[in-house]
Amino acid sequence: MKPAATPWLSPERRRWVILGVVFAAMVLNYVDRQIVSVLKPTLKAEFGLD
């Protein structure tokens, strides 16, 4: 008989991976908002927005 397979990530390590993914998503969201804010004048001129 084969021994039981060990989990790929321990629960402790899985928590840190999830935290890292959530943090990366928050950083990308913040950067995306800043890019849109910086490009606002250009976008207004390009698309004729008011």
N, CA, C and O atoms as a Tripos MOL2 file, in Angstrom:
@<TRIPOS>MOLECULE
protein
  200   199    50     0     0
PROTEIN
NO_CHARGES

@<TRIPOS>ATOM
      1 N           0.8280   -1.1800    0.0000 N.3       1 MET1
      2 CA          0.0000    0.0000    0.0000 C.3       1 MET1
      3 C           0.8750    1.2470    0.0000 C.2       1 MET1
      4 O           1.9410    1.2810    0.6150 O.2       1 MET1
      5 N           0.4030    2.2580   -0.6980 N.am      2 LYS2
      6 CA          1.1230    3.5290   -0.7370 C.3       2 LYS2
      7 C           0.7820    4.3450    0.5020 C.2       2 LYS2
      8 O          -0.3380    4.2750    1.0100 O.2       2 LYS2
      9 N           1.7440    5.1120    0.9850 N.am      3 PRO3
     10 CA          1.4040    6.0210    2.0950 C.3       3 PRO3
     11 C           0.4720    7.1200    1.6010 C.2       3 PRO3
     12 O           0.4300    7.4250    0.4090 O.2       3 PRO3
     13 N          -0.2640    7.7020    2.5160 N.am      4 ALA4
     14 CA         -1.1970    8.7820    2.1590 C.3       4 ALA4
     15 C          -0.4180    9.9440    1.5530 C.2       4 ALA4
     16 O           0.6650   10.2990    2.0190 O.2       4 ALA4
     17 N          -0.9850   10.5180    0.5210 N.am      5 ALA5
     18 CA         -0.3370   11.6470   -0.1480 C.3       5 ALA5
     19 C          -0.3340   12.8570    0.7860 C.2       5 ALA5
     20 O          -1.3350   13.1660    1.4320 O.2       5 ALA5
     21 N           0.7980   13.5210    0.8390 N.am      6 THR6
     22 CA          0.8740   14.7300    1.6550 C.3       6 THR6
     23 C           0.2830   15.8900    0.8710 C.2       6 THR6
     24 O           0.4230   15.9480   -0.3510 O.2       6 THR6
     25 N          -0.3670   16.8040    1.5520 N.am      7 PRO7
     26 CA         -0.9430   17.9540    0.8320 C.3       7 PRO7
     27 C           0.1550   18.8050    0.2090 C.2       7 PRO7
     28 O           1.2560   18.9100    0.7490 O.2       7 PRO7
     29 N          -0.1550   19.4080   -0.9320 N.am      8 TRP8
     30 CA          0.8110   20.2310   -1.6500 C.3       8 TRP8
     31 C           1.2510   21.4070   -0.7970 C.2       8 TRP8
     32 O           2.4370   21.7300   -0.7370 O.2       8 TRP8
     33 N           0.3010   22.0410   -0.1440 N.am      9 LEU9
     34 CA          0.6030   23.1670    0.7410 C.3       9 LEU9
     35 C           0.0170   22.8890    2.1180 C.2       9 LEU9
     36 O          -1.1200   22.4370    2.2460 O.2       9 LEU9
     37 N           0.7960   23.1630    3.1250 N.am     10 SER10
     38 CA          0.2670   23.0410    4.4800 C.3      10 SER10
     39 C          -0.7360   24.1760    4.7050 C.2      10 SER10
     40 O          -0.6850   25.1940    4.0150 O.2      10 SER10
     41 N          -1.6330   24.0060    5.6550 N.am     11 PRO11
     42 CA         -2.6120   25.0810    5.9090 C.3      11 PRO11
     43 C          -1.9490   26.4200    6.2270 C.2      11 PRO11
     44 O          -2.4320   27.4720    5.8090 O.2      11 PRO11
     45 N          -0.8420   26.3740    6.9660 N.am     12 GLU12
     46 CA         -0.1440   27.6230    7.3080 C.3      12 GLU12
     47 C           0.3900   28.3010    6.0540 C.2      12 GLU12
     48 O           0.2380   29.5100    5.8820 O.2      12 GLU12
     49 N           1.0080   27.5280    5.1890 N.am     13 ARG13
     50 CA          1.5650   28.0980    3.9520 C.3      13 ARG13
     51 C           0.4470   28.5570    3.0280 C.2      13 ARG13
     52 O           0.5850   29.5860    2.3670 O.2      13 ARG13
     53 N          -0.6480   27.8250    2.9660 N.am     14 ARG14
     54 CA         -1.7850   28.1930    2.1140 C.3      14 ARG14
     55 C          -2.3360   29.5570    2.5150 C.2      14 ARG14
     56 O          -2.7290   30.3460    1.6550 O.2      14 ARG14
     57 N          -2.3670   29.8370    3.8090 N.am     15 ARG15
     58 CA         -2.8540   31.1470    4.2770 C.3      15 ARG15
     59 C          -1.9880   32.2730    3.7370 C.2      15 ARG15
     60 O          -2.5020   33.3040    3.3040 O.2      15 ARG15
     61 N          -0.6740   32.0800    3.7610 N.am     16 TRP16
     62 CA          0.2330   33.1140    3.2660 C.3      16 TRP16
     63 C           0.1040   33.2830    1.7610 C.2      16 TRP16
     64 O           0.2080   34.3990    1.2530 O.2      16 TRP16
     65 N          -0.1200   32.1970    1.0470 N.am     17 VAL17
     66 CA         -0.3000   32.2890   -0.4070 C.3      17 VAL17
     67 C          -1.5710   33.0690   -0.7210 C.2      17 VAL17
     68 O          -1.5680   33.9350   -1.5960 O.2      17 VAL17
     69 N          -2.6530   32.7670   -0.0160 N.am     18 ILE18
     70 CA         -3.9140   33.4870   -0.2300 C.3      18 ILE18
     71 C          -3.7430   34.9640    0.1080 C.2      18 ILE18
     72 O          -4.2250   35.8280   -0.6250 O.2      18 ILE18
     73 N          -3.0650   35.2560    1.2050 N.am     19 LEU19
     74 CA         -2.8130   36.6490    1.5720 C.3      19 LEU19
     75 C          -2.0100   37.3610    0.4860 C.2      19 LEU19
     76 O          -2.3030   38.5100    0.1580 O.2      19 LEU19
     77 N          -1.0140   36.7010   -0.0670 N.am     20 GLY20
     78 CA         -0.2090   37.2900   -1.1380 C.3      20 GLY20
     79 C          -1.0230   37.5700   -2.3830 C.2      20 GLY20
     80 O          -0.8570   38.6160   -3.0110 O.2      20 GLY20
     81 N          -1.9030   36.6500   -2.7470 N.am     21 VAL21
     82 CA         -2.7430   36.8390   -3.9320 C.3      21 VAL21
     83 C          -3.7100   38.0020   -3.7190 C.2      21 VAL21
     84 O          -3.8970   38.8220   -4.6180 O.2      21 VAL21
     85 N          -4.3190   38.0790   -2.5520 N.am     22 VAL22
     86 CA         -5.2500   39.1740   -2.2570 C.3      22 VAL22
     87 C          -4.5070   40.5120   -2.2530 C.2      22 VAL22
     88 O          -5.0150   41.5030   -2.7780 O.2      22 VAL22
     89 N          -3.3150   40.5440   -1.6680 N.am     23 PHE23
     90 CA         -2.5250   41.7770   -1.6460 C.3      23 PHE23
     91 C          -2.1500   42.2060   -3.0610 C.2      23 PHE23
     92 O          -2.2330   43.3890   -3.3920 O.2      23 PHE23
     93 N          -1.7390   41.2560   -3.8980 N.am     24 ALA24
     94 CA         -1.3830   41.5790   -5.2840 C.3      24 ALA24
     95 C          -2.5930   42.1250   -6.0360 C.2      24 ALA24
     96 O          -2.4570   43.0640   -6.8210 O.2      24 ALA24
     97 N          -3.7740   41.5510   -5.8090 N.am     25 ALA25
     98 CA         -4.9880   42.0400   -6.4610 C.3      25 ALA25
     99 C          -5.3070   43.4670   -6.0160 C.2      25 ALA25
    100 O          -5.7260   44.2920   -6.8280 O.2      25 ALA25
    101 N          -5.1120   43.7560   -4.7380 N.am     26 MET26
    102 CA         -5.3660   45.1080   -4.2390 C.3      26 MET26
    103 C          -4.3880   46.1120   -4.8420 C.2      26 MET26
    104 O          -4.7790   47.2270   -5.1880 O.2      26 MET26
    105 N          -3.1340   45.7300   -4.9690 N.am     27 VAL27
    106 CA         -2.1350   46.6220   -5.5650 C.3      27 VAL27
    107 C          -2.4750   46.8900   -7.0250 C.2      27 VAL27
    108 O          -2.4100   48.0340   -7.4730 O.2      27 VAL27
    109 N          -2.8370   45.8470   -7.7740 N.am     28 LEU28
    110 CA         -3.2070   46.0360   -9.1790 C.3      28 LEU28
    111 C          -4.4360   46.9320   -9.3120 C.2      28 LEU28
    112 O          -4.4950   47.7660  -10.2160 O.2      28 LEU28
    113 N          -5.4090   46.7720   -8.4300 N.am     29 ASN29
    114 CA         -6.5990   47.6160   -8.4490 C.3      29 ASN29
    115 C          -6.2210   49.0740   -8.2080 C.2      29 ASN29
    116 O          -6.7190   49.9620   -8.9000 O.2      29 ASN29
    117 N          -5.3530   49.3310   -7.2410 N.am     30 TYR30
    118 CA         -4.9160   50.6920   -6.9330 C.3      30 TYR30
    119 C          -4.1670   51.3030   -8.1150 C.2      30 TYR30
    120 O          -4.4260   52.4470   -8.4910 O.2      30 TYR30
    121 N          -3.2440   50.5480   -8.6990 N.am     31 VAL31
    122 CA         -2.4650   51.0480   -9.8360 C.3      31 VAL31
    123 C          -3.3870   51.3440  -11.0130 C.2      31 VAL31
    124 O          -3.2140   52.3540  -11.6950 O.2      31 VAL31
    125 N          -4.3560   50.4820  -11.2540 N.am     32 ASP32
    126 CA         -5.2930   50.6960  -12.3560 C.3      32 ASP32
    127 C          -6.0730   51.9960  -12.1590 C.2      32 ASP32
    128 O          -6.2730   52.7490  -13.1120 O.2      32 ASP32
    129 N          -6.5070   52.2580  -10.9490 N.am     33 ARG33
    130 CA         -7.2360   53.5020  -10.6750 C.3      33 ARG33
    131 C          -6.3490   54.7180  -10.9090 C.2      33 ARG33
    132 O          -6.8070   55.7290  -11.4420 O.2      33 ARG33
    133 N          -5.0960   54.6260  -10.5190 N.am     34 GLN34
    134 CA         -4.1750   55.7470  -10.7030 C.3      34 GLN34
    135 C          -3.9010   55.9940  -12.1850 C.2      34 GLN34
    136 O          -3.8100   57.1440  -12.6130 O.2      34 GLN34
    137 N          -3.7720   54.9350  -12.9610 N.am     35 ILE35
    138 CA         -3.5180   55.0870  -14.3990 C.3      35 ILE35
    139 C          -4.6940   55.7960  -15.0650 C.2      35 ILE35
    140 O          -4.4990   56.7020  -15.8760 O.2      35 ILE35
    141 N          -5.9030   55.3860  -14.7250 N.am     36 VAL36
    142 CA         -7.0850   56.0290  -15.3030 C.3      36 VAL36
    143 C          -7.1330   57.4980  -14.8890 C.2      36 VAL36
    144 O          -7.4870   58.3560  -15.6960 O.2      36 VAL36
    145 N          -6.7840   57.7890  -13.6560 N.am     37 SER37
    146 CA         -6.7850   59.1720  -13.1820 C.3      37 SER37
    147 C          -5.7530   60.0150  -13.9300 C.2      37 SER37
    148 O          -6.0340   61.1590  -14.2900 O.2      37 SER37
    149 N          -4.5750   59.4670  -14.1640 N.am     38 VAL38
    150 CA         -3.5220   60.2040  -14.8720 C.3      38 VAL38
    151 C          -3.9050   60.4190  -16.3340 C.2      38 VAL38
    152 O          -3.6110   61.4700  -16.9040 O.2      38 VAL38
    153 N          -4.5500   59.4410  -16.9360 N.am     39 LEU39
    154 CA         -4.9070   59.5310  -18.3530 C.3      39 LEU39
    155 C          -6.2420   60.2280  -18.6020 C.2      39 LEU39
    156 O          -6.6700   60.3460  -19.7500 O.2      39 LEU39
    157 N          -6.8970   60.6850  -17.5570 N.am     40 LYS40
    158 CA         -8.2160   61.3020  -17.7060 C.3      40 LYS40
    159 C          -8.2320   62.4510  -18.7080 C.2      40 LYS40
    160 O          -9.1230   62.4750  -19.5580 O.2      40 LYS40
    161 N          -7.3010   63.4070  -18.6630 N.am     41 PRO41
    162 CA         -7.3350   64.4900  -19.6520 C.3      41 PRO41
    163 C          -7.1700   63.9780  -21.0880 C.2      41 PRO41
    164 O          -7.8390   64.4570  -22.0040 O.2      41 PRO41
    165 N          -6.2970   63.0260  -21.2720 N.am     42 THR42
    166 CA         -6.0880   62.4620  -22.6120 C.3      42 THR42
    167 C          -7.3330   61.7300  -23.0900 C.2      42 THR42
    168 O          -7.7300   61.8670  -24.2480 O.2      42 THR42
    169 N          -7.9470   60.9560  -22.2100 N.am     43 LEU43
    170 CA         -9.1570   60.2230  -22.5820 C.3      43 LEU43
    171 C         -10.3090   61.1760  -22.8920 C.2      43 LEU43
    172 O         -11.0880   60.9290  -23.8130 O.2      43 LEU43
    173 N         -10.4190   62.2620  -22.1300 N.am     44 LYS44
    174 CA        -11.4680   63.2400  -22.3970 C.3      44 LYS44
    175 C         -11.2920   63.8500  -23.7800 C.2      44 LYS44
    176 O         -12.2630   64.0050  -24.5200 O.2      44 LYS44
    177 N         -10.0600   64.1980  -24.1330 N.am     45 ALA45
    178 CA         -9.8010   64.8080  -25.4380 C.3      45 ALA45
    179 C         -10.0080   63.7990  -26.5660 C.2      45 ALA45
    180 O         -10.5570   64.1350  -27.6150 O.2      45 ALA45
    181 N          -9.5730   62.5800  -26.3470 N.am     46 GLU46
    182 CA         -9.6500   61.5500  -27.3930 C.3      46 GLU46
    183 C         -11.0890   61.1650  -27.7170 C.2      46 GLU46
    184 O         -11.4560   61.0440  -28.8850 O.2      46 GLU46
    185 N         -11.8980   60.9740  -26.6840 N.am     47 PHE47
    186 CA        -13.2590   60.4870  -26.8920 C.3      47 PHE47
    187 C         -14.3170   61.5790  -26.7860 C.2      47 PHE47
    188 O         -15.5080   61.2910  -26.9090 O.2      47 PHE47
    189 N         -13.9140   62.8050  -26.5630 N.am     48 GLY48
    190 CA        -14.8610   63.9120  -26.4860 C.3      48 GLY48
    191 C         -15.7870   63.8100  -25.2910 C.2      48 GLY48
    192 O         -16.9620   64.1670  -25.3800 O.2      48 GLY48
    193 N         -15.2740   63.3310  -24.1830 N.am     49 LEU49
    194 CA        -16.0900   63.1870  -22.9790 C.3      49 LEU49
    195 C         -16.1600   64.5110  -22.2370 C.2      49 LEU49
    196 O         -15.3160   65.3910  -22.4060 O.2      49 LEU49
    197 N         -17.1720   64.6240  -21.4270 N.am     50 ASP50
    198 CA        -17.3340   65.8510  -20.6530 C.3      50 ASP50
    199 C         -17.2200   65.5910  -19.1890 C.2      50 ASP50
    200 O         -17.3320   66.5180  -18.3870 O.2      50 ASP50
@<TRIPOS>BOND
     1     1     2 1
     2     2     3 1
     3     3     4 2
     4     3     5 am
     5     5     6 1
     6     6     7 1
     7     7     8 2
     8     7     9 am
     9     9    10 1
    10    10    11 1
    11    11    12 2
    12    11    13 am
    13    13    14 1
    14    14    15 1
    15    15    16 2
    16    15    17 am
    17    17    18 1
    18    18    19 1
    19    19    20 2
    20    19    21 am
    21    21    22 1
    22    22    23 1
    23    23    24 2
    24    23    25 am
    25    25    26 1
    26    26    27 1
    27    27    28 2
    28    27    29 am
    29    29    30 1
    30    30    31 1
    31    31    32 2
    32    31    33 am
    33    33    34 1
    34    34    35 1
    35    35    36 2
    36    35    37 am
    37    37    38 1
    38    38    39 1
    39    39    40 2
    40    39    41 am
    41    41    42 1
    42    42    43 1
    43    43    44 2
    44    43    45 am
    45    45    46 1
    46    46    47 1
    47    47    48 2
    48    47    49 am
    49    49    50 1
    50    50    51 1
    51    51    52 2
    52    51    53 am
    53    53    54 1
    54    54    55 1
    55    55    56 2
    56    55    57 am
    57    57    58 1
    58    58    59 1
    59    59    60 2
    60    59    61 am
    61    61    62 1
    62    62    63 1
    63    63    64 2
    64    63    65 am
    65    65    66 1
    66    66    67 1
    67    67    68 2
    68    67    69 am
    69    69    70 1
    70    70    71 1
    71    71    72 2
    72    71    73 am
    73    73    74 1
    74    74    75 1
    75    75    76 2
    76    75    77 am
    77    77    78 1
    78    78    79 1
    79    79    80 2
    80    79    81 am
    81    81    82 1
    82    82    83 1
    83    83    84 2
    84    83    85 am
    85    85    86 1
    86    86    87 1
    87    87    88 2
    88    87    89 am
    89    89    90 1
    90    90    91 1
    91    91    92 2
    92    91    93 am
    93    93    94 1
    94    94    95 1
    95    95    96 2
    96    95    97 am
    97    97    98 1
    98    98    99 1
    99    99   100 2
   100    99   101 am
   101   101   102 1
   102   102   103 1
   103   103   104 2
   104   103   105 am
   105   105   106 1
   106   106   107 1
   107   107   108 2
   108   107   109 am
   109   109   110 1
   110   110   111 1
   111   111   112 2
   112   111   113 am
   113   113   114 1
   114   114   115 1
   115   115   116 2
   116   115   117 am
   117   117   118 1
   118   118   119 1
   119   119   120 2
   120   119   121 am
   121   121   122 1
   122   122   123 1
   123   123   124 2
   124   123   125 am
   125   125   126 1
   126   126   127 1
   127   127   128 2
   128   127   129 am
   129   129   130 1
   130   130   131 1
   131   131   132 2
   132   131   133 am
   133   133   134 1
   134   134   135 1
   135   135   136 2
   136   135   137 am
   137   137   138 1
   138   138   139 1
   139   139   140 2
   140   139   141 am
   141   141   142 1
   142   142   143 1
   143   143   144 2
   144   143   145 am
   145   145   146 1
   146   146   147 1
   147   147   148 2
   148   147   149 am
   149   149   150 1
   150   150   151 1
   151   151   152 2
   152   151   153 am
   153   153   154 1
   154   154   155 1
   155   155   156 2
   156   155   157 am
   157   157   158 1
   158   158   159 1
   159   159   160 2
   160   159   161 am
   161   161   162 1
   162   162   163 1
   163   163   164 2
   164   163   165 am
   165   165   166 1
   166   166   167 1
   167   167   168 2
   168   167   169 am
   169   169   170 1
   170   170   171 1
   171   171   172 2
   172   171   173 am
   173   173   174 1
   174   174   175 1
   175   175   176 2
   176   175   177 am
   177   177   178 1
   178   178   179 1
   179   179   180 2
   180   179   181 am
   181   181   182 1
   182   182   183 1
   183   183   184 2
   184   183   185 am
   185   185   186 1
   186   186   187 1
   187   187   188 2
   188   187   189 am
   189   189   190 1
   190   190   191 1
   191   191   192 2
   192   191   193 am
   193   193   194 1
   194   194   195 1
   195   195   196 2
   196   195   197 am
   197   197   198 1
   198   198   199 1
   199   199   200 2
@<TRIPOS>SUBSTRUCTURE
     1 MET1         2 RESIDUE 1 A MET
     2 LYS2         6 RESIDUE 1 A LYS
     3 PRO3        10 RESIDUE 1 A PRO
     4 ALA4        14 RESIDUE 1 A ALA
     5 ALA5        18 RESIDUE 1 A ALA
     6 THR6        22 RESIDUE 1 A THR
     7 PRO7        26 RESIDUE 1 A PRO
     8 TRP8        30 RESIDUE 1 A TRP
     9 LEU9        34 RESIDUE 1 A LEU
    10 SER10       38 RESIDUE 1 A SER
    11 PRO11       42 RESIDUE 1 A PRO
    12 GLU12       46 RESIDUE 1 A GLU
    13 ARG13       50 RESIDUE 1 A ARG
    14 ARG14       54 RESIDUE 1 A ARG
    15 ARG15       58 RESIDUE 1 A ARG
    16 TRP16       62 RESIDUE 1 A TRP
    17 VAL17       66 RESIDUE 1 A VAL
    18 ILE18       70 RESIDUE 1 A ILE
    19 LEU19       74 RESIDUE 1 A LEU
    20 GLY20       78 RESIDUE 1 A GLY
    21 VAL21       82 RESIDUE 1 A VAL
    22 VAL22       86 RESIDUE 1 A VAL
    23 PHE23       90 RESIDUE 1 A PHE
    24 ALA24       94 RESIDUE 1 A ALA
    25 ALA25       98 RESIDUE 1 A ALA
    26 MET26      102 RESIDUE 1 A MET
    27 VAL27      106 RESIDUE 1 A VAL
    28 LEU28      110 RESIDUE 1 A LEU
    29 ASN29      114 RESIDUE 1 A ASN
    30 TYR30      118 RESIDUE 1 A TYR
    31 VAL31      122 RESIDUE 1 A VAL
    32 ASP32      126 RESIDUE 1 A ASP
    33 ARG33      130 RESIDUE 1 A ARG
    34 GLN34      134 RESIDUE 1 A GLN
    35 ILE35      138 RESIDUE 1 A ILE
    36 VAL36      142 RESIDUE 1 A VAL
    37 SER37      146 RESIDUE 1 A SER
    38 VAL38      150 RESIDUE 1 A VAL
    39 LEU39      154 RESIDUE 1 A LEU
    40 LYS40      158 RESIDUE 1 A LYS
    41 PRO41      162 RESIDUE 1 A PRO
    42 THR42      166 RESIDUE 1 A THR
    43 LEU43      170 RESIDUE 1 A LEU
    44 LYS44      174 RESIDUE 1 A LYS
    45 ALA45      178 RESIDUE 1 A ALA
    46 GLU46      182 RESIDUE 1 A GLU
    47 PHE47      186 RESIDUE 1 A PHE
    48 GLY48      190 RESIDUE 1 A GLY
    49 LEU49      194 RESIDUE 1 A LEU
    50 ASP50      198 RESIDUE 1 A ASP
